[in-house]
Amino acid sequence: MNAVEKKPLVAWYGDDFTGSAAVLEALAFAGVSSVLFLDIPTEAQLARFPDMRGIGIASIARSKGPDWMAQHLPPAFDWLKARQAPVTHYKVCSTLDSAPHVGSIGKAIDIAAARFETPWIPCLIASPANRRYQLFGHLFASAPGGVFRLDRHPVMARHPVTPMDESDVAKHLARQTERPIGLIDIEALEGDGADAALRRQIENGAEVITLDSLSEAHLARAGRLIWEHRGEGIFAVGSQGLDYALVAHWREAGLLEAIETTAGAGPVERLLVVSGSVSPVTALQIDWAEANSFEVITLDVARVVAGEEAAEQAAFEAACSALAAGRDPMVLTARGPDDPMIGVMRDAARNMGVPEEVANARIGEALGRLLRRLLKSTGLRRAAISGGDTSGHVSKKLDLFAFTALAPTIPGAALLTAHAEDPAVDGLQLALKGGQMGSPDFFGWIKQGGGTR
């Protein structure tokens, strides 16, 4: 990108691990060399990745409350600001998972606004590549069976933590921040009025401005608007669609060569999988996997919440038996949203007086310990994690400090290379998959090494 001085083009902070990785792949596979750290890196860790044009930090903010965010976001934002990237991006889920009490996007905006001298705060949630669309301010998302308005979405409308009863992005965010919110709608993006519409919104007092998008062409126009009106540096909120938008504009403007990474990493004999997702999409993937060389092993979550190590031991022994029988272990907490194990876990947590957030963290950490033990005992070098929050907990337990992109699959669920101080996990090939992401044969695809198809 020779028209822009050699410094990071984009710095980002992700509110969950799978979403953070989605930004990594959107940039890296388009030719923008990028690295994703799991925390503020040390100088030595940063030095391992010189001249990166994209630098991110993954977090578990989506599962945390405002007090946690007030403690953890400021130092991360300050570190990212010091990178002096033209665009600093707070990455959120393309289905807007958030609420005032957990994963508050508004709280993140308020914290950032006190630190970044941003001319306006673009909010681009849509990501057409992932079948997420915004039209006249309302968000739509795909699911098995079609595309649905968010408040009628078969998954998001019944989300166990942040059920979506509002599809208007501005109204949803208004529950989380008092900052005025505006809109650049599809009509402005379709014509020549986007710049004038932006000026009007700012003149009318809007600080956060959401952008419609239905197509790749709309993304490129939104990307131009953000890039050309970034001032000395802009703070933005959005899904990976924001990064696709920037890439599309850079290419149209001749700032970035059109390069696409499509090759896979090659097959492996065995794949390890852990899953904390309760999505119906993951349920279909589990069904496919069970019929295709994978051994499904259910972790006793009630015993895990109670702190019983025997539950992990039983899952470990079952996984070892599966490997000995020539099958791929898949350790999971539930097979979908209707699995009775979900109620069993909640009842156990309630009876023990354990908050649900703490119970979920214990389960995620147990899956992380289990995966680490399996990797060390077997020497296997490829694994997959299903579930956004689960990916965060498991990655932390593996003591990883960074990811780089290795091979694409569908947008938002690539195969990554993990970086760690421990040689046993350094170089691990790892796929992080959000619950709603991926084709039915996703785990088989990862076993074969990914690659576009």
Stockholm file with secondary structure:
# STOCKHOLM 1.0

chainA/1-453         MNAVEKKPLVAWYGDDFTGSAAVLEALAFAGVSSVLFLDIPTEAQLARFPDMRGIGIASIARSKGPDWMAQHLPPAFDWLKARQAPVTHYKVCSTLDSAPHVGSIGKAIDIAAARFETPWIPCLIASPANRRYQLFGHLFASAPGGVFRLDRHPVMARHPVTPMDESDVAKHLARQTERPIGLIDIEALEGDGADAALRRQIENGAEVITLDSLSEAHLARAGRLIWEHRGEGIFAVGSQGLDYALVAHWREAGLLEAIETTAGAGPVERLLVVSGSVSPVTALQIDWAEANSFEVITLDVARVVAGEEAAEQAAFEAACSALAAGRDPMVLTARGPDDPMIGVMRDAARNMGVPEEVANARIGEALGRLLRRLLKSTGLRRAAISGGDTSGHVSKKLDLFAFTALAPTIPGAALLTAHAEDPAVDGLQLALKGGQMGSPDFFGWIKQGGGTR
#=GR chainA/1-453 SS CTTSCSSCSEEEEESSHHHHHHHHHHHHTTTCCEEEESSSCCHHHHHTSTTCSEEEEECCGGGSCHHHHHHHHHHHHHHHHTTTCSEEEEECCTTCCCBTTBSCHHHHHHHHHTTCCCSCEEEECCBGGGTEEEETTEEEEEETTEEEEGGGCTTGGGCSSSCCCCCBHHHHHHTTCCSCEEEECHHHHHTTCHHHHHHHHHHTTCSEEEECBSSHHHHHHHHHHHHHTCTTCEEEEECTHHHHHHHHHHHHTTSSCCCCCCCCCCCCSCCEEEECCCCHHHHHHHHHHHTTTEEEEECCHHHHHTTCHHHHHHHHHHHHHHHHTTCEEEEESCSSTTCHHHHHHHHHHHHHTCCHHHHHHHHHHHHHHHHHHHHHHHCCCEEEEESHHHHHHHHHHTTEEEEEEEECCSTTCCEEEEEESSTTTTTCEEEEECTTCSCTTHHHHHHTTCCCC
#=GC SS_cons         CTTSCSSCSEEEEESSHHHHHHHHHHHHTTTCCEEEESSSCCHHHHHTSTTCSEEEEECCGGGSCHHHHHHHHHHHHHHHHTTTCSEEEEECCTTCCCBTTBSCHHHHHHHHHTTCCCSCEEEECCBGGGTEEEETTEEEEEETTEEEEGGGCTTGGGCSSSCCCCCBHHHHHHTTCCSCEEEECHHHHHTTCHHHHHHHHHHTTCSEEEECBSSHHHHHHHHHHHHHTCTTCEEEEECTHHHHHHHHHHHHTTSSCCCCCCCCCCCCSCCEEEECCCCHHHHHHHHHHHTTTEEEEECCHHHHHTTCHHHHHHHHHHHHHHHHTTCEEEEESCSSTTCHHHHHHHHHHHHHTCCHHHHHHHHHHHHHHHHHHHHHHHCCCEEEEESHHHHHHHHHHTTEEEEEEEECCSTTCCEEEEEESSTTTTTCEEEEECTTCSCTTHHHHHHTTCCCC
//
